[in-house]
Amino acid sequence: MGPESSGRSGPHILLSTGCLFHLPLKLIARIGRDAGFAGMELIMNSPRLNPEAGLGKINEILPIRSLHAPFRDWSEWGGHLGSWKASTALANSLPDADHITMHPPGSRIANMIQNRWFEKACDLPLLLDAKGRIQFSLENMPWAEVSPFSRDPLERLMAQCRDKNVGLTYDVCHMGVSGRNVLEGIDKVPEDLLYNVHFSDAVGFTEHLTPGVGSLPLDDFLQRLGKRGYDRYVTLELEPAAFPDDLDETVELLIGIREAMEIQLAQGKREMSHAAKLP
């Protein structure tokens, strides 16, 4: 998995359109291209984003590699299942898209009644009519403290991923605001299950901060990804307030973040290569 056309060996750093959702999508693509990103993760925030929406021109500016299925207002798509099918139909129509991140349905009674189909589903790609190249992953959401006698939320989510024939999107800041150790957490995720990483900083309960602004050990985290040979997607997912109003300054900020991420990933790769050469 991963865009060969980017000219880089993986992992491939994507820009989430949610970072700059207040701007036109075409402008976000240009900013991401100028900042050197390998592609975009497109947030599905409107049913108007569909195979007839003319996204081909935007894809030519910066490839849409991944989609993020709707995470609110599911009724606009006819429910969770409808929103996921719409995301899959769009991904099927985009030449460079090969991945969709999804939020698991909520656990409240209203959601459980509406989403009984999810509990019964054992093969989401088949259920959602995905083309062979499209892979899905469930994202870890912020977790409240749980009973010491209950199952670890990350282990429960990974079991759910196996059950549904999908991978995992590991959101670093969601782990952080849940009070979990983000390094121990990523070490628990098997290589074959990790499809995408949502990357941002956090402090306390404030999430999606610029790397270095919060308190998470993000350099160590990226080095661990490099050491394990991870070659899929790392998606920068920041709050729009992290960016200046000036477009040139926004591009410069994104260049700096991307380059710093690449340095840490490469450091991890070098350590992996060095360890492999030791007798």
VENJOBEL-V990525 format. One record per pair of residues at least 12 apart in sequence whose ideal C-beta (glycine too) atoms are under 7 Angstrom apart, sorted by sequence separation. I is the first residue (numbers start at 1). J is the second residue. D is the distance in Angstrom with one decimal. If there is no record, write none. Layout:
i=I j=J d=D
i=I j=J d=D
This chain:
i=88 j=100 d=6.6
i=124 j=136 d=5.4
i=201 j=213 d=5.4
i=202 j=214 d=4.7
i=203 j=215 d=4.6
i=70 j=83 d=4.2
i=87 j=100 d=5.4
i=105 j=118 d=5.1
i=201 j=214 d=3.2
i=69 j=83 d=6.0
i=140 j=154 d=6.3
i=202 j=216 d=5.7
i=69 j=84 d=5.4
i=201 j=216 d=5.3
i=170 j=186 d=6.0
i=15 j=32 d=4.1
i=140 j=157 d=5.6
i=201 j=218 d=6.1
i=69 j=87 d=4.2
i=84 j=102 d=6.2
i=138 j=157 d=6.3
i=170 j=189 d=6.0
i=67 j=87 d=5.3
i=168 j=189 d=5.9
i=236 j=257 d=6.5
i=15 j=37 d=4.5
i=21 j=43 d=6.5
i=40 j=62 d=5.5
i=42 j=64 d=5.0
i=138 j=160 d=6.5
i=14 j=37 d=6.2
i=17 j=40 d=5.8
i=39 j=62 d=6.1
i=44 j=67 d=6.0
i=67 j=90 d=6.4
i=138 j=161 d=5.4
i=13 j=37 d=5.8
i=14 j=38 d=6.3
i=17 j=41 d=6.8
i=21 j=45 d=6.9
i=39 j=63 d=4.3
i=40 j=64 d=5.2
i=41 j=65 d=7.0
i=44 j=68 d=6.2
i=67 j=91 d=5.2
i=170 j=194 d=6.2
i=13 j=38 d=5.7
i=14 j=39 d=5.1
i=15 j=40 d=5.4
i=16 j=41 d=4.7
i=17 j=42 d=5.4
i=18 j=43 d=4.6
i=37 j=62 d=6.7
i=39 j=64 d=6.6
i=40 j=65 d=6.7
i=41 j=66 d=4.1
i=42 j=67 d=5.0
i=43 j=68 d=4.8
i=44 j=69 d=5.6
i=45 j=70 d=7.0
i=80 j=105 d=5.4
i=168 j=193 d=5.0
i=172 j=197 d=6.8
i=177 j=202 d=5.0
i=12 j=38 d=4.1
i=14 j=40 d=6.0
i=17 j=43 d=5.0
i=39 j=65 d=3.6
i=41 j=67 d=6.9
i=42 j=68 d=6.8
i=44 j=70 d=4.9
i=167 j=193 d=5.4
i=168 j=194 d=5.8
i=169 j=195 d=6.4
i=172 j=198 d=6.6
i=176 j=202 d=3.9
i=12 j=39 d=6.8
i=14 j=41 d=4.9
i=16 j=43 d=6.6
i=41 j=68 d=5.6
i=167 j=194 d=6.7
i=168 j=195 d=6.4
i=169 j=196 d=4.2
i=170 j=197 d=5.1
i=171 j=198 d=4.0
i=172 j=199 d=5.7
i=173 j=200 d=4.7
i=234 j=261 d=6.8
i=33 j=61 d=5.6
i=138 j=166 d=5.9
i=167 j=195 d=3.4
i=172 j=200 d=6.6
i=173 j=201 d=6.4
i=177 j=205 d=5.2
i=197 j=225 d=6.9
i=210 j=238 d=6.0
i=29 j=58 d=5.0
i=33 j=62 d=4.4
i=47 j=76 d=5.5
i=137 j=166 d=5.6
i=169 j=198 d=6.0
i=173 j=202 d=3.8
i=208 j=237 d=6.1
i=8 j=38 d=6.4
i=32 j=62 d=4.7
i=47 j=77 d=5.8
i=64 j=94 d=5.2
i=67 j=97 d=6.1
i=136 j=166 d=4.1
i=137 j=167 d=4.0
i=138 j=168 d=6.2
i=139 j=169 d=4.1
i=140 j=170 d=6.3
i=177 j=207 d=5.0
i=208 j=238 d=5.5
i=30 j=61 d=5.8
i=65 j=96 d=5.6
i=66 j=97 d=6.8
i=69 j=100 d=5.8
i=136 j=167 d=6.9
i=137 j=168 d=5.4
i=138 j=169 d=6.8
i=140 j=171 d=5.5
i=154 j=185 d=5.9
i=158 j=189 d=6.8
i=208 j=239 d=4.4
i=6 j=38 d=3.9
i=26 j=58 d=5.5
i=29 j=61 d=4.0
i=64 j=96 d=6.2
i=65 j=97 d=6.3
i=69 j=101 d=6.8
i=71 j=103 d=4.6
i=135 j=167 d=6.2
i=137 j=169 d=4.4
i=139 j=171 d=5.5
i=142 j=174 d=5.0
i=161 j=193 d=6.0
i=210 j=242 d=4.7
i=6 j=39 d=7.0
i=25 j=58 d=5.7
i=29 j=62 d=4.1
i=63 j=96 d=3.8
i=64 j=97 d=5.4
i=65 j=98 d=6.7
i=66 j=99 d=4.3
i=67 j=100 d=4.7
i=68 j=101 d=4.9
i=69 j=102 d=4.4
i=141 j=174 d=5.9
i=174 j=207 d=6.9
i=209 j=242 d=6.8
i=65 j=99 d=6.8
i=66 j=100 d=6.9
i=80 j=114 d=6.9
i=100 j=134 d=6.5
i=102 j=136 d=6.3
i=104 j=138 d=5.1
i=140 j=174 d=5.5
i=154 j=188 d=6.1
i=173 j=207 d=4.2
i=182 j=216 d=5.7
i=183 j=217 d=6.2
i=3 j=38 d=5.7
i=26 j=61 d=6.7
i=59 j=94 d=5.9
i=66 j=101 d=6.5
i=79 j=114 d=6.1
i=80 j=115 d=5.3
i=98 j=133 d=4.8
i=140 j=175 d=6.6
i=142 j=177 d=5.1
i=143 j=178 d=4.3
i=158 j=193 d=6.2
i=173 j=208 d=5.8
i=182 j=217 d=6.8
i=186 j=221 d=6.6
i=199 j=234 d=5.3
i=3 j=39 d=5.9
i=50 j=86 d=6.6
i=59 j=95 d=6.9
i=81 j=117 d=5.7
i=98 j=134 d=6.0
i=99 j=135 d=5.2
i=100 j=136 d=5.1
i=101 j=137 d=5.5
i=102 j=138 d=5.8
i=103 j=139 d=5.6
i=142 j=178 d=5.1
i=194 j=230 d=6.5
i=196 j=232 d=6.3
i=197 j=233 d=6.9
i=199 j=235 d=6.4
i=59 j=96 d=6.3
i=98 j=135 d=6.3
i=102 j=139 d=6.8
i=183 j=220 d=6.0
i=191 j=228 d=6.3
i=195 j=232 d=5.6
i=196 j=233 d=4.5
i=197 j=234 d=4.7
i=198 j=235 d=5.4
i=199 j=236 d=5.5
i=200 j=237 d=5.3
i=51 j=89 d=5.9
i=80 j=118 d=6.8
i=92 j=130 d=6.8
i=99 j=137 d=6.9
i=101 j=139 d=5.4
i=103 j=141 d=6.3
i=183 j=221 d=6.2
i=186 j=224 d=6.0
i=194 j=232 d=6.9
i=197 j=235 d=6.7
i=199 j=237 d=6.5
i=200 j=238 d=5.4
i=47 j=86 d=6.6
i=51 j=90 d=5.8
i=55 j=94 d=6.5
i=92 j=131 d=4.8
i=182 j=221 d=5.8
i=196 j=235 d=6.1
i=198 j=237 d=4.6
i=222 j=261 d=6.0
i=226 j=265 d=4.4
i=50 j=90 d=5.9
i=88 j=128 d=4.3
i=124 j=164 d=4.8
i=125 j=165 d=6.2
i=176 j=216 d=4.7
i=225 j=265 d=6.2
i=226 j=266 d=6.5
i=49 j=90 d=6.3
i=88 j=129 d=6.1
i=122 j=163 d=6.5
i=124 j=165 d=6.2
i=183 j=224 d=6.4
i=223 j=264 d=5.4
i=226 j=267 d=6.4
i=227 j=268 d=4.3
i=51 j=93 d=3.8
i=88 j=130 d=5.1
i=92 j=134 d=6.6
i=122 j=164 d=6.8
i=123 j=165 d=4.7
i=124 j=166 d=5.3
i=222 j=264 d=3.7
i=226 j=268 d=2.2
i=44 j=87 d=5.2
i=85 j=128 d=5.5
i=91 j=134 d=5.2
i=121 j=164 d=5.9
i=122 j=165 d=6.9
i=173 j=216 d=6.9
i=222 j=265 d=5.1
i=225 j=268 d=6.3
i=226 j=269 d=4.3
i=229 j=272 d=6.2
i=84 j=128 d=5.5
i=85 j=129 d=6.8
i=172 j=216 d=6.3
i=223 j=267 d=5.3
i=224 j=268 d=6.3
i=227 j=271 d=5.5
i=219 j=264 d=5.0
i=223 j=268 d=3.8
i=227 j=272 d=4.6
i=88 j=134 d=6.6
i=211 j=257 d=6.1
i=222 j=268 d=6.6
i=226 j=272 d=6.6
i=172 j=221 d=6.2
i=211 j=260 d=6.9
i=14 j=65 d=5.7
i=14 j=66 d=6.0
i=104 j=160 d=6.8
i=39 j=96 d=6.7
i=137 j=195 d=4.1
i=137 j=196 d=5.5
i=139 j=198 d=6.9
i=3 j=63 d=6.3
i=135 j=195 d=5.8
i=3 j=65 d=5.7
i=101 j=169 d=4.4
i=3 j=96 d=6.3
i=101 j=196 d=5.7
i=99 j=195 d=6.1
i=1 j=98 d=6.1
i=99 j=196 d=6.2
i=66 j=196 d=6.5
i=1 j=135 d=6.5
i=99 j=233 d=6.5
i=66 j=233 d=5.9
i=65 j=233 d=6.7
i=66 j=235 d=6.7
i=41 j=235 d=4.7
i=11 j=225 d=6.4
i=31 j=247 d=6.8
i=35 j=251 d=5.1
i=19 j=236 d=6.6
i=34 j=251 d=5.0
i=19 j=237 d=6.7
i=22 j=240 d=5.7
i=11 j=230 d=5.3
i=14 j=233 d=5.4
i=16 j=235 d=5.3
i=18 j=237 d=6.2
i=19 j=238 d=4.8
i=21 j=240 d=6.4
i=31 j=250 d=6.1
i=35 j=254 d=3.7
i=36 j=255 d=6.2
i=11 j=231 d=5.6
i=16 j=236 d=6.3
i=20 j=240 d=6.1
i=31 j=251 d=5.7
i=35 j=255 d=4.9
i=10 j=231 d=3.0
i=11 j=232 d=5.9
i=12 j=233 d=5.6
i=13 j=234 d=5.2
i=14 j=235 d=4.4
i=15 j=236 d=5.6
i=16 j=237 d=4.3
i=19 j=240 d=6.5
i=37 j=258 d=6.3
i=9 j=231 d=6.9
i=10 j=232 d=6.2
i=11 j=233 d=6.5
i=36 j=258 d=5.6
i=11 j=234 d=4.9
i=13 j=236 d=6.7
i=20 j=243 d=6.6
i=31 j=254 d=6.8
i=35 j=258 d=6.1
i=2 j=231 d=5.8
i=2 j=232 d=5.8
i=1 j=232 d=5.2
i=13 j=258 d=5.6
i=13 j=261 d=5.8
i=13 j=262 d=7.0
i=11 j=265 d=6.2
